[in-house]
Amino acid sequence: MPTLFEPLALGALTVPNRVIMAPLTRSRATRDGMPTPMMAEYYAQRASAGLIISEAIGVSRQGNGFTYTPGLWNEAQVDAWKPVTRGVHEAGGLIIAQLAHTGRAGHHTVIGEQPVSSSATVSPVAAWTYDGPKPAEMSRPLRVEEFPGLVASYSRAAKNAIAAGFDGVQIHAANGMLIDQFLRDNSNARADEYGGSVENRLRLLRQLTQAVAEAVGPDRTSVRLSPNGETWGVDDSDPTPLFTAAASMLDAIGIAFLELKEPRPDGRFLKTDVPRQSPMMRRHFRGALVLNCEYERADHQADLDSGLADAISYGRAFIANPDLVRRLRERAPLSEAQQETFYTQGAEGYTDYPTLEDRKAVA
Ligand SMILES: Cc1cc2nc3c(=O)[nH]c(=O)nc-3n(C[C@H](O)[C@H](O)[C@H](O)COP(=O)(O)O)c2cc1C
């Protein structure tokens, strides 16, 4: 059975190890969605990951609802990403862009309009604004005439990602963001062909994935789902039929890999009593499956050995351990990520986490 430290084919990419950096929003971009030099340093520090999945990147201003988060909808942003991808490549790494639309999680003061969603709902989570947290706003249901424009924003952002030097893209369909607001039944009350049945709720994800796969190739397209439990107020009453159908649909498109964020009942950071859906989804998806959530504590090797996972993605462990691959290989102690600096704008808690080498140099 493969170990974490063996290579793996993920569509067009062959990654040198199976320790993947999970997507992590860090709010170090400018207010107009431009990546910054500090971000280039941060990602290059983490280039020994088998693959870096970038932080969520807005496909449009409408979809870039968090503060100080980057975008990929205009030329200036494409140019500003180039030093980031170059830095990772020069350090020997690979990086793909997570393409995101925050939907109802946005706020009009950040995105310049009323937030959109599948239906008129209000997120239970406060919105991020440049004046601090504000009560979430009632969302405006997207009209059917708006879907072609939405789909075009994803395929344009995907092409922009490749032009900016990314090695591929990931469609963010997890964590209560726009696509998840369509997928799951507590946020989607539509009566048209985008709501109701599992097939209808999957329609937007299918159309977006097909469009992105056409734009950059299915072998450079991945998808992230969070099939078990609630995030950002979004949840489903019956996840297994929905997410096994999603797995079959994505298998048919032939994406490079599927990543699942699955909290567990004993989670310290994220917790849910809804069982992990990966064992059921695995039977419907023949491509590479990347599993996530608190694996630095759990037995990643057991999930590789059983064939459930082909690779593991790590979030907070990569925030605090730029050299995570080496630490896992050498069974060295891991540093803890500091929550207070997850979304602050400075270098503190961002580019200043030491490697084992840094520690030796100080000792
Ligand atoms: C600071 C922070 C930012 C995050 N940003 C994103 C994001 O932009 N996109 C996404 O899909 N998940 C995001 N997540 C979720 C992580 O990718 C991951 O699923 C979560 O941290 C659990 O994995 P871990 O236990 O390895 O940290 C974020 C998590 C944290 C802690």
The ligand as an SDF file (V2000), in Angstrom:
LIG
                    3D

 31 33  0  0  0  0  0  0  0  0999 V2000
   -8.2000   29.7830    8.3960 C   0  0  0  0  0  0  0  0  0  0  0  0
   -8.9850   28.8110    7.5660 C   0  0  0  0  0  0  0  0  0  0  0  0
   -9.3800   29.1880    6.3000 C   0  0  0  0  0  0  0  0  0  0  0  0
  -10.0680   28.2830    5.4760 C   0  0  0  0  0  0  0  0  0  0  0  0
  -10.3810   28.6520    4.1910 N   0  0  0  0  0  0  0  0  0  0  0  0
  -10.9300   27.7430    3.3450 C   0  0  0  0  0  0  0  0  0  0  0  0
  -11.1230   28.0640    1.9700 C   0  0  0  0  0  0  0  0  0  0  0  0
  -10.7830   29.1660    1.4910 O   0  0  0  0  0  0  0  0  0  0  0  0
  -11.6870   27.1190    1.1800 N   0  0  0  0  0  0  0  0  0  0  0  0
  -12.0720   25.8930    1.6610 C   0  0  0  0  0  0  0  0  0  0  0  0
  -12.5850   25.0610    0.9020 O   0  0  0  0  0  0  0  0  0  0  0  0
  -11.8610   25.5580    2.9610 N   0  0  0  0  0  0  0  0  0  0  0  0
  -11.2860   26.4430    3.7960 C   0  0  0  0  0  0  0  0  0  0  0  0
  -11.0180   26.0820    5.1000 N   0  0  0  0  0  0  0  0  0  0  0  0
  -11.2160   24.6830    5.5390 C   0  0  0  0  0  0  0  0  0  0  0  0
   -9.8960   23.8960    5.4390 C   0  0  0  0  0  0  0  0  0  0  0  0
   -9.5240   23.6930    4.0820 O   0  0  0  0  0  0  0  0  0  0  0  0
  -10.0090   22.5090    6.1090 C   0  0  0  0  0  0  0  0  0  0  0  0
  -11.1040   21.8310    5.5370 O   0  0  0  0  0  0  0  0  0  0  0  0
  -10.2020   22.6090    7.6280 C   0  0  0  0  0  0  0  0  0  0  0  0
   -9.2270   23.4560    8.1970 O   0  0  0  0  0  0  0  0  0  0  0  0
  -10.1270   21.2220    8.2700 C   0  0  0  0  0  0  0  0  0  0  0  0
   -8.8880   20.6120    7.9650 O   0  0  0  0  0  0  0  0  0  0  0  0
   -7.6830   20.5650    9.0500 P   0  0  0  0  0  0  0  0  0  0  0  0
   -8.2320   19.8250   10.2280 O   0  0  0  0  0  0  0  0  0  0  0  0
   -6.5870   19.8300    8.3600 O   0  0  0  0  0  0  0  0  0  0  0  0
   -7.3360   21.9870    9.3970 O   0  0  0  0  0  0  0  0  0  0  0  0
  -10.3750   26.9820    5.9630 C   0  0  0  0  0  0  0  0  0  0  0  0
   -9.9970   26.6320    7.2560 C   0  0  0  0  0  0  0  0  0  0  0  0
   -9.3010   27.5160    8.0500 C   0  0  0  0  0  0  0  0  0  0  0  0
   -8.8370   27.0840    9.4190 C   0  0  0  0  0  0  0  0  0  0  0  0
  1  2  1  0
  2  3  1  0
  2 30  2  0
  3  4  2  0
  4  5  1  0
  4 28  1  0
  5  6  2  0
  6  7  1  0
  6 13  1  0
  7  8  2  0
  7  9  1  0
  9 10  1  0
 10 11  2  0
 10 12  1  0
 12 13  2  0
 13 14  1  0
 14 15  1  0
 14 28  1  0
 15 16  1  0
 16 17  1  0
 16 18  1  0
 18 19  1  0
 18 20  1  0
 20 21  1  0
 20 22  1  0
 22 23  1  0
 23 24  1  0
 24 25  2  0
 24 26  1  0
 24 27  1  0
 28 29  2  0
 29 30  1  0
 30 31  1  0
M  END
$$$$
